[in-house]
Amino acid sequence: MADREKIIRFFKASGDEELAARLLDLAEAALKSRKFKVTDFLDPHGINVAEIVAANVGNLLVQVEGGFLNAERVKVAFVAEDFWGTPDFSLEYFQVEWDKRYYELGHRDILGAFMGLGCQREVLGDIIFVPEGAQFVTDQSFNSYIESNLTQIGNAPVTLKRIAKEELLQKEEKVKVITATVAALRLDSVAAVGYGVSRSRMSEEIKKQNVKVNWKETKNGAQIVSVGDIISFRGRGRIELTEVKGTTKKGRISIVVNRYI
């Protein structure tokens, strides 16, 4: 059996000890039952924590499922190595539609409608926009409640229907490539370039905890970012630092940033 205190202590420095403890409970229960245990929906950072927990517990496999191909938010199953069945992720798939001639809804509107119903973020997977409206994945235990109560998003009356997993469409993600120079690879500088705002504005947003790096909250605008880091700005999507090209004659750093639209 893994050293529980050692694992939790490892995550304490990053502020993830509560998440690690919950995941450790599930991992140990899966090992004890010799079957499987499934988490709530996790973001990529949570998935990384789950994988580290499973590796330290040992004799466990990790499987993920989020409905959509390459889903960002998924459930993780801790599966005992000697379990030969298939984990039940208890997912439900929905399509919500509204009259697009009169209403324009975004990701924030749909997420806000769920929060308004009293649903926690952990019961909701990805939200993907489709020509008719949007598709999303939820925890199966909430399907009846959602069907009964999700009748309006913002000011828009909506219709909701369950769909099969095979009906889920895949997200068409557009990428804007931004080439720029920064004085240093600080979070506030790189994010300001990626989102087209001033560094002072971005510094304020970071202090308000509206910015995450690799799905982790941060308040430190001076944090150094590296190639491959994902920065998300609440309500403004994601950017990724994809390349550091070198230093210009004026001593600035040339970078390439992908902005996902």
Long-range contacts (C-beta under 8 A, 24 or more apart in sequence): 1-28, 1-31, 1-57, 2-28, 2-56, 2-57, 2-58, 3-56, 4-28, 7-53, 7-56, 10-52, 11-49, 14-216, 16-49, 19-46, 19-49, 20-49, 20-53, 23-49, 23-50, 23-53, 23-76, 23-78, 24-53, 24-57, 26-78, 27-53, 27-54, 27-57, 27-60, 27-78, 28-57, 30-60, 30-78, 30-79, 30-80, 31-57, 31-59, 31-60, 31-78, 31-80, 33-80, 34-80, 34-82, 34-83, 35-79, 35-80, 35-83, 35-85, 36-77, 36-78, 36-79, 36-80, 36-83, 36-85, 36-87, 37-77, 37-78, 38-75, 38-76, 38-77, 38-78, 38-87, 38-88, 38-89, 38-90, 39-75, 39-76, 39-77, 39-78, 40-75, 40-120, 40-122, 40-123, 40-139, 41-66, 41-73, 41-74, 41-75, 41-121, 41-122, 41-123, 41-124, 41-125, 41-139, 42-73, 42-74, 42-75, 42-76, 43-72, 43-73, 43-215, 44-72, 44-214, 44-215, 44-230, 45-214, 45-215, 45-216, 46-76, 46-215, 47-74, 47-76, 50-76, 50-78, 54-78, 63-87, 65-89, 65-91, 66-91, 66-125, 66-126, 66-137, 67-91, 67-93, 67-125, 67-126, 67-137, 67-165, 67-168, 68-125, 68-126, 68-128, 68-137, 68-168, 68-170, 68-171, 69-170, 70-170, 71-125, 71-126, 71-137, 72-126, 73-124, 73-125, 73-126, 74-125, 75-125, 90-139, 90-140, 90-141, 91-125, 91-137, 91-138, 91-139, 91-140, 91-165, 92-137, 92-138, 92-139, 92-140, 92-142, 92-143, 92-162, 93-135, 93-136, 93-137, 93-162, 93-163, 93-164, 93-165, 93-167, 93-168, 94-135, 94-136, 94-137, 94-138, 94-143, 94-146, 94-160, 94-161, 94-162, 94-163, 95-130, 95-132, 95-133, 95-134, 95-135, 95-160, 95-161, 95-163, 95-167, 96-133, 96-134, 96-135, 96-136, 96-150, 96-153, 96-158, 96-159, 96-160, 97-132, 97-133, 97-158, 97-159, 97-160, 97-161, 98-133, 98-153, 98-156, 98-157, 98-158, 98-159, 99-156, 99-157, 100-133, 102-156, 103-154, 103-155, 103-156, 105-133, 105-134, 105-153, 105-154, 105-156, 108-235, 109-153, 109-154, 110-134, 110-136, 110-153, 112-153, 112-154, 113-150, 113-152, 113-153, 113-154, 114-146, 114-150, 117-145, 117-146, 117-149, 117-150, 119-145, 119-146, 126-171, 128-168, 128-169, 128-170, 128-171, 129-171, 130-169, 133-158, 135-163, 135-167, 135-168, 135-169, 137-168, 173-260, 173-261, 174-260, 174-261, 175-258, 175-259, 175-260, 175-261, 176-258, 176-259, 176-261, 177-256, 177-257, 177-258, 177-259, 178-239, 178-256, 178-257, 178-258, 178-259, 179-254, 179-255, 179-256, 179-257, 180-254, 180-255, 180-257, 181-248, 181-252, 181-253, 181-254, 181-255, 182-252, 182-253, 182-255, 183-252, 183-253, 184-224, 184-253, 185-224, 185-225, 185-226, 185-241, 185-244, 185-253, 185-255, 186-221, 186-222, 186-223, 186-224, 186-225, 187-211, 187-213, 187-218, 187-220, 187-221, 187-222, 187-223, 187-224, 187-225, 187-231, 188-221, 188-222, 190-225, 190-231, 190-239, 190-241, 190-255, 190-257, 191-231, 191-233, 191-239, 193-255, 193-257, 194-231, 194-239, 194-257, 194-259, 195-233, 195-236, 195-239, 195-259, 205-233, 205-234, 210-234, 210-235, 237-261
